[in-house]
């Protein structure tokens, strides 16, 4: 997510000043129009917390907007210092109730279920007498704290809306720089990897959902305060879609995108109704063209997503990563099995991983090696058996929980946050386990330092500011390892870290593996026998989901069983 | 009292079957192409207006049904070729916005061509009588015919998908979008066919529904929401799931509207919430 550059912020500030000066030169009608655009911007900005920052496309947002609006009506128009927090609270609580249900789904299902939940809120006001009927109600507008004459209302509302939008935008800019903001962007980029790193993805998404809901309620509150009108249509899903259009029009990749989009949309609608009696037709055509051709939105016309702002390297103390202080870690798998339909992919496998020991698992394709890693890391649930870490049973813990307890892993196919920089990837890995507050800056020295140490150790420091998606295959493999260790885990599960590397590339990685085994319990899945026999302390041979043999590299090399069953020829 | 309940049950089944025609297209289009089509409800609306236009121009309502099917096939194929295929690999957000823009354009086109008035389409005279069902109470013959047409369509779809070569290609594609290429089938033709069929089904449903309710602007909206709920409850890409879920939603919505009008809309959404809690991938969904 791009937060506008200094120049961009200055331009936004200048626009805000221009709006603030409207009472000196503009008509009440124009001020009213500007208020409409400001409220629309606030609403779209609330949805950007989900759509742009977290990558969740929700169609329930208008429901929260409407709840905020109806709060004024339901409370009987008390003064604003009561209605404003009440509107945010009502919408936030509704989001807290709906969020856990809707967030059980992903992608297409999330979209559909948010649409249905949004409509459910719509029905509450449309079908029941609660909201005063299907046609809506004009309401007594709450007092704003000082005496406001009728004629001064457009001016006061303009300044109030501008103030609220400014405060919300500035707060969200700050939020994007916190650990929470970075974690949300990590989820947008690669949710599964964030979970594997140990981030509680569901909780983070719920936080975003509730925050967006409360801000949506705030927008609805400001809308009704401005217009003095509520109707069930405020909650209709068309409004959510319209907010998404504003975001797309302005730029989904930029925090200020929704503001640009809201003003652009208001301008298009006004222009449309001036030049034709079918403004919706103009709107539809503009949207169609925008969605087909304008991929990055208006913000994308003059900002390019370069690599993130380089973060200066902090002055470092000793390599603090290595010293965990506790006793050596032990991961134990006891008779773990996993069945896929009729196939027993992993059958009663037991193994122990200890700090200081590099335990390699080899076997032909389809032997169940990757499934075993996924069972240990919690990516897929056990059919039977038990996994424990330092004596604690973690068999039922999901992947993120195991990640947060100190199990780091790499993936066979490179699995990183592709649109973030190498350092940001490592920092998100470090952040997952460092118990820092979500609202602390993500750029705190200790996190950045941990990330740098991991990059140093993997030999990736020179690439720190490169975008992860641009790395060569070999560098991406190294980033996988760097991320696994940046979380300061006690156990490392490495699923074919050398896959696809040439001989000159694999030598330094093999040395790195040996180095990592000094202070981690390491499980290594690998096909290259030369590497395995060179670096492993213990080798387990798997065939057809079962353990065929286990021993030192010399024993395995000498075993007739293994030769017959697997190694076959040439060794 | 009892006869009233039976009538409402029949209404619920018939409404559910109409919902099935709409949502089976929605679920197939998503399953095979990975495209979310919010304009699917507008296609229903277009089918209803087509029926109104054909019936009032010619006086023969029945002509509207082949017109809706053939028009739907052509319209759907054109939409897929010009717009939707470009959006297969685009993010969900882009698909949502594309299809929302289409809703605006379809509604405007409808407004420009046929105006914004409410219309009613008379039930064809040949079927404008009651058929005695259980206990001597009468039920609209037209509604029974709609029920039969929907069931026949569902059976034809089941046969097509389970028993034919093209059906197995569609199942393969719904399982895994890349599968078609691997099997050496012409994915692009199958996408066009599926989208055209989905469009035709939605427009047929609209035409069939026209004599049962008024024809009015935005009438597709309620059906869109309900068919989304059907797809969520039934499970993505599952025709059988769409069938049973559509019946369930149709019954709950109809009975709710008859006996507890304030809570009907909420009840359907609450049922979806319950299914999500219990089985996030839907009743017939994979995984």
Interface residues (C-beta under 8 A of the other chain):
Chain A: X51 X57 X59 X101 X102 X104 X105 X107 X108 X109 X111 X112 X113 X115 X116 X117 X119 X120 X122 X123 X124 X126 X127 X128 X129 X237 X238 X241 X242 X244 X245 X247 X248 X252 X278 X280 X281 X283 X284 X285 X287 X288 X290 X291 X292
Chain B: X30 X36 X38 X83 X86 X91 X92 X93 X94 X96 X97 X98 X100 X101 X102 X104 X105 X107 X108 X111 X112 X225 X228 X229 X231 X232 X236 X261 X262 X263 X264 X265 X266 X269 X270 X272 X273 X276 X277 X280 X281 X282
